[in-house]
Amino acid sequence: MRLALPVCIALGLWLGAGPLVVSGQPKYGVTVRTVSRDGLAKAKTYQWTESQPSPDKNVDALIVAAIDRELVARGLTKFDSGRADVEVTYRSLSRTDVTATKDRKDGAFREFAVGTLIVDLTDSTSRQLLFGVRMDTPIEWDPATIEATINGAAKAMFEKYPAPPPKR
């Protein structure tokens, strides 16, 4: 008797891998996905390209301003027209995480908001990703503190930006 391929795969996963249960708390913080020191060392100018912006226009403006500040602090100049060395995009999303263990006396799980910000710097000629960084962090959607939260996230992300190579 021959089992169909999907049944064999499912059976193999079930027998070999055990249950596909994710446990534990997700890791939060900054993750650098890609870094090209040489490509970034050559970059002097940047410009924004279409991204997946925050649906909240105020939050979008805060994110763009925070990233602009970090790029300028690293010696890049913003171009509004023409062709820059680097194209910048960002994506943001929010989700709700739930604690993996019951941490309250009433037995309820705790839910909390998590914000994700992804920034990509791409070579405008080769389309090679030069710097890709992601930040996942629990957040509070308090209008009084959201700007500080965004600025702190951008700062933490760009702390991972490589220093320019030493001059010889």
N, C-alpha and C positions, 0 to 999 in steps of 0.2 A: 504494500500500500504506500503510495507516495503522497506526502503532504504538500499542499500548495505553498509556494515560496513565502507569502505573507504570514501564513500560519507557522512555518518553520522559524521565521525571524522572530515573531512574537514569542514562540515557545522558547527559543534560544535566549532571548532577553529575559524572559521570566525565570528560566532555570539558571542562567549564568550570572545575570546582573542583580538579581534580587529585585525588590520593589524599588520603583523610581520615586522615592520620597525625598524631598528636599527638607533638610532640617537645619536648625540653627539660624542665627541672625545674619542677614546680608551684611557684607562689608561696605562701609561708607567711606568716602574720602575721594582723593584724586587718583586717577589711573591714566598714565601716559600710554597711549596706544601706538604712536609712531613719533620718531624724532629723526630728523636728518640734519645733523650739525652742519655739514658742508652747505647744504641748500639754504639753511637759515642764515649762515654766515654771509652769504652773497646777497640776501634780501635786504633791501633798503626802503622799499615802498610797499604799501598794501592798499587794497580796496575791498569793499564789501560786495559780495554777490548774493543772489537769492538764497535764503536759508529757510528753515522751518521755524519761524519766529514764534515767540509767545503770543497767544491770541489776545492777551491783555496788552494794549498799545503802550501803556505806562511802563509795564514790566519790560517790554521789548526795548524801549528807549533806555531804560536803566542798564540792561544787559549790554547793549551796543556801546553805551558810554563807558561802562566798566572795562570792556574789552579794548576799546580805543585807548583808554588811559594806560592799560598794561602794555599794549603794543608800542605806544609812543615812549613809554619808560624804557623799552628795550631797543630804542633807537630807530624804529620804523616811522616813516612819514606817510600819512594818509593821503591817497589820491582820490578825488571825487570824479575825475574824468581821465581818459587816457588809459594806458595799460601799465599797471603796477607789477612789481615783481611777484607779489603774493596775493592770492584771493582768500578772503576770510569768510567763513560761514559759521553759523551756530544753530544748534537745535536745542530746544528745551521741552521738558515734559514734567508732569507731576503725577504721582501715584500715591496710593495709600498702602502702607505696609502694616503688617500685624505681627505682634510679638509671637515668637514660636512657643513660648512657655507662658503659662498663666502667671501673671505677676501682681494680681490684685486679690484681696481677700474675698471678693464676691465671685471669684472664679472666671471673670470675663477676660477676654483677650484685649490688649491695648492696641488701638489703631492710631497711626500717626502719618502725617504727610511727608513725602520725600520728594525733593526736587532733583532733577537731573539736568545738567548743562553740558553740552558737547561742543567743543570748538575745534574747527579744522582750518589749518593754514596750508594752502595748496600752491605749488609753483604754477604761475599763470601760463607758462609756455608748455611745460611738459605734462602738466596736470598731476604731477607726483605729490602725494601727501607729504608735507615737510614736518608738520607738527599736529598731532591729534591728541587731544586731552579730554577727559571726561571727569565730571564731579557729580557724585551722588551724595546727598546729605539730607538728613531730616530737617524740615523747615516749618516755620510757623507763618501763616499768611496774614501777618499783622502789617497793615499799611504803614504803621509808624516805624517798623524795623526792616521792611523788605529791601530798601536801598542798601542798608548796611550789610544785610545778608548776601545780596548779589555782589557787592563790592568785595566782601570777604571771600566769596567763592572764586571770583575772577582772580583775586590776588593769590589765593592758594594754588589755583591752576597754573598760573604763569610763573610761580616759583619753580616749576618743573621745566620751564623754558631754558634751554642750554645757554650757558654763558658764552660770549664770543670767544673764539680761540685767541690765545695770547699773541700779541704782535711780535714779530721777529725782527 
